[in-house]
Amino acid sequence: MADTPTQAKPTGPEEPSIEKRLLLAFLLMGAVLFLMPYFYKNFGPQPPPPKPVPAAATQPTEQPAPAPAKPAEIPRPAPVAGAKTAAPRVWSEKEQSLLVETDLYKIVLSNRGAVVRSWVLKKYMDNEHQPIDLVDAPAALKTGYPFSLRFKDPPPAVDLNQALYAVKPAPDGLGADFDYSDGLLVVHKTFRFQQRSYLSEFSSEVTQGGAPLAHAIEWRGAFGDTTTQSTAVVQTSVHYDLVSGKLVVRSIKDAKNGPVVEWGAYSFCGIQDKYFAAVFLPHAEGPVELVTVSDSVEGATTAGVAVGGAGANRFSLFVGPKDLDILKKVSPKLEQVVDFGTWFGWAAKPLFLIVNWINHNLVHNYGWSIVLVTIVINFLLLPLKFSSMKSMKKMQTLKPQIDAINARYKGIGMRDPKKAEQNQEVMDFYKKHGVNPMGGCLPMLVQLPFFIAFYNVLSIAIEMRGAHWLWVTDLSQPEHFTIRALPVLMVAAQFVMQKMTPTPGQDPTQAKMMLVMPLVFGYMFWSMPSGLVLYWLTSNLVGIAQQWFINQSMPAPPPEAGPPAASKRKKGGH
């Protein structure tokens, strides 16, 4: 039952986060799109890189839920020497399962081990369109069911996770008490649920010979929506350290060499995946033990936790969705389990709040909310686009002079010292006429925080999970079609916008190369969340309209007469 623990310590280098990978990909794409046109001639061609259900009373089911293989002998209370001082012996003769159903949950409790066999969230569907069961029953057969007891070495002689507890349903049908005693070893567990809340109460107490026996409460064998392929990757332990004032997250990698044991004053601690959490909120102010474990089940590695560490553990228990509105009502600090990102969280959270407000108050659809927010963002960037376009129009008028400069250096190799003179002469000419050749990059760079912020929102906000828009069934996932319409439309729109945008100084070979860029973006976005593709598609459509307006209102001025005079450095001829 107990694994060899290792103390928490900093882990080795980890793979770059999705934010870093997206940032690098986006910057590289921007370099290909904007830097290459301005320096192409100097450096040569380069490749583009359910409606609430009335609660039912707690009741024994006729058929018990699936259980682990029955041991050869059921732990029974044995006679204890010194019977006068021994506690009364308490157990059950048969295995029982209890069904507790509220507006939000459907929970199956078992008196074998006094554990949870099933914890179904009635309002959230899995990938198979069934209500999500946060308990992975096949994995739990090997690792133990949630709310099993964990003891330090040596464990009690009796396996309390296989003992048959006496069960007493709560009078209101929203919980149960479980008791076991062999006269020396005494265990009491209590579950209490609420009709319309994801917050419940749990307590456990173990004594041996009248003395408290330290133990922890386990949730192992996977957690969350186990029908997704990447479930194990996103399972982590989580706790909020009151001393440091920080949220601490431990991954499966942290426990690969053995359980990670931590003690501290925690506001909450438990297990989570991207969209759901099961966290314990201690009643006492003393330190709490949190053990992060890594289990291998049928070739897959899953995360698990054990919480407690005292002889008597009493917790409030939140098991449910990582919904900001719900989390705030439980504890202000609990909303930090919704991680909007390290680098761009400052943009992602306000963006989510705006999209969420528009959905609730205006359009009642997250897809249309994304469309409206994208339109607003693009119009806020319109002055910047005007400035950029003005610079590009100016560059267009200077193209004959730039061509003349380049013609004088025709045939010069990359290593020729005169290549530096050519570059300097071009930059001096741009500076003389007040043109910034990098100005075209600015609108795209400004959109970078919004791009990554939208990705973070769509990846972790449970409100986006399963959100519909027209033919799209889930904005947080790619379209479920062989041919995905949104990326195809995005490529077409980007191609049109690229043809409408002036590209001063671009030769025919380079122009052909740039035609590949919409396809590169299409490949990049093919497996992205549909909501992110919708954001970029809407940006392109708004960009087309804005570009048409700019082209009409800002026609290119006539080119300046004559090529520029050769610089003093070129006297004597080339």
ZAMARGU-4260 file (C-alpha; in steps of 0.2 Angstrom, whole numbers, plus 5000, padded with zeros to 4 digits):
<rodrens>
0) 5000/5000/5000 | 5014/5012/5004 | 5027/5017/4991 | 5045/5023/4994 | 5043/5042/4995
5) 5054/5055/4988 | 5054/5073/4994 | 5048/5086/4982 | 5063/5094/4973 | 5065/5104/4957
10) 5064/5093/4941 | 5076/5093/4926 | 5073/5102/4910 | 5055/5099/4903 | 5049/5101/4886
15) 5044/5119/4880 | 5026/5124/4885 | 5013/5125/4871 | 5014/5144/4874 | 5033/5144/4869
20) 5030/5133/4854 | 5016/5143/4848 | 5026/5159/4850 | 5041/5152/4841 | 5031/5146/4827
25) 5022/5162/4825 | 5038/5172/4826 | 5046/5161/4813 | 5030/5163/4802 | 5031/5182/4804
30) 5049/5182/4799 | 5045/5172/4783 | 5030/5184/4779 | 5038/5200/4782 | 5057/5200/4784
35) 5060/5190/4768 | 5052/5203/4756 | 5063/5217/4762 | 5079/5208/4762 | 5076/5195/4748
40) 5086/5204/4735 | 5101/5206/4747 | 5101/5188/4754 | 5094/5178/4740 | 5078/5167/4740
45) 5075/5157/4755 | 5062/5143/4758 | 5047/5148/4768 | 5052/5141/4782 | 4856/5093/4903
50) 4843/5099/4912 | 4844/5096/4931 | 4836/5080/4937 | 4827/5078/4953 | 4837/5070/4967
55) 4834/5052/4972 | 4836/5046/4989 | 4851/5037/4994 | 4847/5018/4992 | 4855/5001/4991
60) 4856/4995/4973 | 4851/4977/4970 | 4867/4973/4960 | 4883/4980/4968 | 4895/4990/4956
65) 4910/4981/4948 | 4922/4976/4962 | 4940/4970/4963 | 4943/4952/4963 | 4936/4945/4979
70) 4950/4940/4991 | 4952/4923/4998 | 4946/4929/5014 | 4936/4944/5018 | 4944/4954/5033
75) 4933/4950/5048 | 4936/4957/5065 | 4945/4944/5076 | 4944/4942/5094 | 4955/4954/5104
80) 4965/4950/5119 | 4960/4961/5134 | 4941/4962/5128 | 4937/4973/5143 | 4947/4988/5135
85) 4943/4984/5117 | 4931/4993/5106 | 4915/4985/5100 | 4917/4975/5084 | 4908/4982/5069
90) 4907/4975/5051 | 4895/4970/5038 | 4891/4952/5033 | 4888/4957/5014 | 4894/4969/5001
95) 4883/4983/4997 | 4883/4998/4985 | 4874/5015/4988 | 4868/5026/4975 | 4867/5045/4979
100) 4860/5056/4966 | 4859/5075/4967 | 4855/5088/4954 | 4873/5088/4949 | 4880/5071/4953
105) 4877/5052/4952 | 4888/5044/4965 | 4890/5025/4969 | 4898/5021/4986 | 4903/5004/4991
110) 4905/4997/5009 | 4920/4986/5003 | 4933/4998/5008 | 4921/5013/5010 | 4926/5020/4994
115) 4918/5028/4978 | 4915/5017/4964 | 4908/5030/4952 | 4907/5049/4952 | 4896/5055/4937
120) 4894/5073/4933 | 4877/5074/4925 | 4879/5090/4916 | 4895/5086/4906 | 4897/5074/4892
125) 4913/5064/4887 | 4919/5060/4870 | 4907/5046/4868 | 4892/5058/4872 | 4889/5050/4889
130) 4889/5059/4906 | 4907/5060/4912 | 4912/5047/4926 | 4928/5055/4935 | 4932/5037/4941
135) 4942/5026/4929 | 4935/5009/4935 | 4947/4998/4925 | 4962/5007/4932 | 4955/5008/4950
140) 4954/4989/4950 | 4973/4989/4950 | 4977/5005/4960 | 4962/5006/4972 | 4946/5016/4971
145) 4945/5034/4976 | 4945/5037/4995 | 4955/5022/4999 | 4966/5023/5014 | 4985/5025/5013
150) 4996/5021/5028 | 5015/5023/5031 | 5025/5008/5033 | 5021/4997/5042 | 5002/4997/5037
155) 4989/4989/5048 | 4988/4970/5048 | 4970/4971/5041 | 4968/4978/5023 | 4955/4991/5027
160) 4952/4994/5009 | 4945/4977/5007 | 4935/4976/5023 | 4916/4976/5023 | 4911/4992/5033
165) 4894/4994/5041 | 4885/5007/5032 | 4872/5019/5038 | 4863/5031/5025 | 4861/5049/5030
170) 4843/5054/5035 | 4841/5066/5020 | 4848/5053/5008 | 4863/5064/5003 | 4877/5054/5011
175) 4882/5039/5022 | 4893/5034/5037 | 4904/5019/5036 | 4911/5010/5051 | 4923/4996/5054
180) 4931/4989/5070 | 4940/4973/5075 | 4941/4979/5093 | 4958/4986/5091 | 4958/4994/5074
185) 4943/5007/5072 | 4939/5016/5056 | 4925/5029/5053 | 4921/5038/5036 | 4908/5050/5033
190) 4902/5057/5016 | 4889/5072/5015 | 4883/5079/4999 | 4873/5094/4994 | 4858/5094/4982
195) 4863/5109/4971 | 4882/5111/4974 | 4898/5103/4969 | 4904/5106/4987 | 4903/5091/4999
200) 4910/5086/5016 | 4921/5071/5020 | 4930/5065/5035 | 4940/5050/5040 | 4946/5044/5057
205) 4957/5029/5061 | 4963/5023/5078 | 4973/5008/5084 | 4972/5003/5102 | 4963/5020/5105
210) 4978/5030/5098 | 4976/5040/5082 | 4983/5031/5067 | 4990/5043/5053 | 4983/5040/5036
215) 4979/5049/5019 | 4965/5048/5007 | 4969/5042/4990 | 4962/5046/4972 | 4972/5036/4960
220) 4970/5026/4944 | 4967/5042/4933 | 4955/5056/4935 | 4944/5066/4923 | 4937/5063/4906
225) 4946/5046/4902 | 4938/5045/4885 | 4951/5058/4878 | 4968/5051/4871 | 4978/5064/4881
230) 4970/5062/4898 | 4986/5056/4907 | 4996/5070/4900 | 4986/5083/4908 | 4983/5075/4925
235) 4992/5083/4939 | 4992/5086/4957 | 4989/5103/4963 | 4989/5113/4979 | 4989/5131/4985
240) 5003/5135/4997 | 4997/5148/5010 | 5015/5152/5015 | 5022/5156/4998 | 5005/5162/4991
245) 5008/5151/4976 | 4999/5138/4966 | 5010/5122/4964 | 5007/5109/4951 | 5016/5092/4950
250) 5015/5082/4934 | 5018/5063/4932 | 5036/5066/4927 | 5039/5073/4945 | 5034/5056/4952
255) 5043/5045/4940 | 5056/5040/4952 | 5044/5038/4966 | 5030/5047/4976 | 5033/5065/4980
260) 5029/5069/4998 | 5025/5087/5003 | 5019/5095/5019 | 5012/5112/5022 | 4998/5124/5026
265) 4987/5122/5010 | 4971/5131/5006 | 4967/5116/4995 | 4976/5101/4987 | 4970/5087/4976
270) 4970/5081/4958 | 4965/5089/4941 | 4965/5088/4923 | 4962/5102/4910 | 4943/5104/4914
275) 4939/5096/4931 | 4946/5095/4948 | 4944/5085/4964 | 4952/5095/4978 | 4952/5094/4997
280) 4949/5110/5007 | 4956/5107/5025 | 4945/5112/5040 | 4960/5113/5052 | 4974/5125/5051
285) 4988/5113/5053 | 5000/5106/5040 | 4992/5094/5027 | 5002/5080/5018 | 5000/5078/4999
290) 5008/5063/4990 | 5009/5064/4971 | 5011/5046/4963 | 5013/5040/4946 | 5004/5023/4942
295) 5007/5012/4926 | 4990/5004/4921 | 4989/4994/4905 | 5004/5003/4897 | 4998/5020/4902
300) 5005/5031/4915 | 4992/5040/4926 | 4993/5052/4940 | 4986/5050/4958 | 4986/5059/4975
305) 4985/5055/4993 | 4979/5069/5005 | 4978/5070/5024 | 4992/5063/5035 | 4983/5064/5052
310) 4974/5052/5063 | 4958/5062/5059 | 4955/5071/5043 | 4941/5083/5039 | 4939/5091/5023
315) 4927/5101/5012 | 4928/5093/4995 | 4926/5101/4978 | 4923/5089/4964 | 4917/5096/4948
320) 4921/5108/4933 | 4934/5121/4933 | 4921/5135/4930 | 4927/5152/4936 | 4910/5157/4943
325) 4908/5140/4952 | 4926/5140/4959 | 4924/5158/4966 | 4909/5154/4976 | 4919/5139/4984
330) 4935/5149/4988 | 4943/5165/4980 | 4960/5156/4978 | 4952/5140/4970 | 4949/5149/4953
335) 4968/5149/4951 | 4967/5131/4945 | 4961/5138/4929 | 4978/5142/4921 | 4977/5155/4907
340) 4995/5153/4904 | 5012/5160/4911 | 5017/5172/4897 | 5000/5178/4890 | 4988/5175/4905
345) 4987/5194/4907 | 4978/5194/4890 | 4969/5177/4890 | 4959/5180/4906 | 4952/5197/4901
350) 4949/5190/4884 | 4939/5175/4891 | 4929/5186/4903 | 4924/5197/4888 | 4919/5182/4877
355) 4910/5175/4891 | 4900/5191/4895 | 4895/5193/4876 | 4889/5175/4876 | 4879/5177/4892
360) 4872/5194/4888 | 4871/5196/4869 | 4872/5182/4857 | 4871/5166/4868 | 4884/5157/4857
365) 4902/5156/4860 | 4906/5155/4841 | 4897/5171/4838 | 4905/5179/4853 | 4923/5175/4846
370) 4917/5182/4829 | 4912/5199/4838 | 4927/5200/4849 | 4938/5197/4834 | 4930/5211/4824
375) 4932/5223/4838 | 4951/5218/4840 | 4954/5221/4821 | 4945/5238/4822 | 4955/5243/4837
380) 4971/5239/4827 | 4964/5249/4811 | 4974/5265/4815 | 4990/5254/4816 | 4986/5246/4800
385) 4983/5263/4792 | 5000/5268/4798 | 5008/5252/4791 | 4999/5254/4774 | 5005/5272/4773
390) 5023/5266/4775 | 5020/5252/4762 | 5013/5264/4750 | 5027/5275/4752 | 5039/5261/4749
395) 5030/5257/4733 | 5034/5274/4726 | 5052/5271/4730 | 5053/5255/4721 | 5061/5262/4705
400) 5075/5270/4716 | 5078/5254/4726 | 5079/5244/4710 | 5092/5256/4703 | 5102/5254/4719
405) 5101/5235/4718 | 5105/5236/4699 | 5122/5244/4703 | 5127/5230/4714 | 5121/5216/4703
410) 5131/5201/4703 | 5140/5204/4720 | 5141/5189/4731 | 5136/5187/4749 | 5153/5188/4755
415) 5159/5203/4745 | 5162/5218/4757 | 5152/5229/4745 | 5137/5219/4750 | 5137/5229/4766
420) 5138/5245/4756 | 5123/5240/4746 | 5113/5236/4762 | 5118/5252/4770 | 5114/5263/4755
425) 5097/5255/4754 | 5094/5258/4773 | 5100/5276/4771 | 5088/5279/4757 | 5073/5272/4767
430) 5079/5283/4782 | 5080/5299/4771 | 5062/5297/4765 | 5055/5293/4782 | 5051/5274/4778
435) 5052/5260/4790 | 5054/5244/4780 | 5049/5234/4795 | 5033/5243/4798 | 5023/5230/4790
440) 5027/5217/4804 | 5019/5228/4817 | 5001/5223/4815 | 5005/5205/4815 | 5016/5206/4830
445) 5002/5216/4840 | 4990/5201/4836 | 5002/5188/4843 | 4996/5190/4861 | 4978/5189/4855
450) 4982/5173/4845 | 4990/5164/4860 | 4977/5171/4872 | 4963/5163/4862 | 4973/5147/4861
455) 4974/5146/4880 | 4956/5151/4882 | 4950/5137/4870 | 4962/5124/4878 | 4957/5126/4896
460) 4941/5136/4898 | 4927/5122/4901 | 4914/5134/4895 | 4922/5131/4877 | 4922/5113/4879
465) 4907/5106/4868 | 4902/5124/4863 | 4893/5123/4846 | 4894/5135/4831 | 4885/5132/4815
470) 4892/5115/4809 | 4906/5115/4822 | 4901/5103/4837 | 4915/5108/4849 | 4925/5124/4847
475) 4939/5117/4859 | 4943/5103/4846 | 4947/5102/4827 | 4932/5099/4816 | 4926/5081/4816
480) 4927/5079/4797 | 4939/5072/4785 | 4939/5089/4775 | 4939/5103/4788 | 4929/5118/4781
485) 4936/5131/4793 | 4955/5129/4788 | 4950/5128/4770 | 4940/5144/4771 | 4955/5152/4781
490) 4967/5148/4767 | 4956/5155/4754 | 4953/5171/4763 | 4972/5173/4767 | 4976/5170/4749
495) 4964/5184/4744 | 4971/5196/4757 | 4988/5193/4752 | 4984/5197/4734 | 4976/5213/4739
500) 4991/5219/4750 | 5004/5229/4741 | 5021/5221/4741 | 5034/5234/4736 | 5051/5227/4730
505) 5045/5210/4727 | 5051/5201/4711 | 5041/5188/4702 | 5051/5173/4709 | 5048/5179/4727
510) 5029/5182/4723 | 5027/5164/4718 | 5036/5158/4734 | 5024/5169/4744 | 5009/5161/4737
515) 5014/5145/4747 | 5012/5154/4764 | 4992/5152/4765 | 4995/5134/4763 | 5008/5134/4777
520) 4996/5143/4788 | 4982/5130/4783 | 4994/5116/4788 | 4998/5125/4804 | 4980/5127/4809
525) 4973/5110/4803 | 4974/5102/4820 | 4971/5118/4830 | 4954/5121/4840 | 4940/5126/4829
530) 4938/5142/4839 | 4956/5147/4835 | 4953/5144/4817 | 4937/5154/4817 | 4947/5168/4826
535) 4960/5169/4812 | 4947/5166/4798 | 4937/5181/4805 | 4953/5191/4806 | 4956/5188/4788
540) 4939/5192/4782 | 4939/5208/4792 | 4957/5212/4785 | 4950/5209/4767 | 4937/5222/4770
545) 4949/5234/4778 | 4962/5232/4764 | 4949/5236/4751 | 4944/5252/4760 | 4963/5257/4763
550) 4966/5253/4744 | 4952/5264/4739 | 4956/5278/4751 | 4975/5278/4750 | 4979/5276/4731
555) 4998/5275/4728 | 5006/5292/4725 | 5016/5294/4709 | 5033/5288/4709 | 5047/5300/4713
560) 5056/5306/4697 | 5073/5298/4693 | 5084/5286/4702 | 5094/5292/4716 | 5112/5299/4714
565) 5126/5287/4717 | 5133/5288/4734 | 5150/5296/4737 | 5157/5278/4741 | 5153/5273/4723
570) 5163/5287/4715 | 5174/5281/4702 | 5161/5268/4696 | 5158/5250/4700
</rodrens>
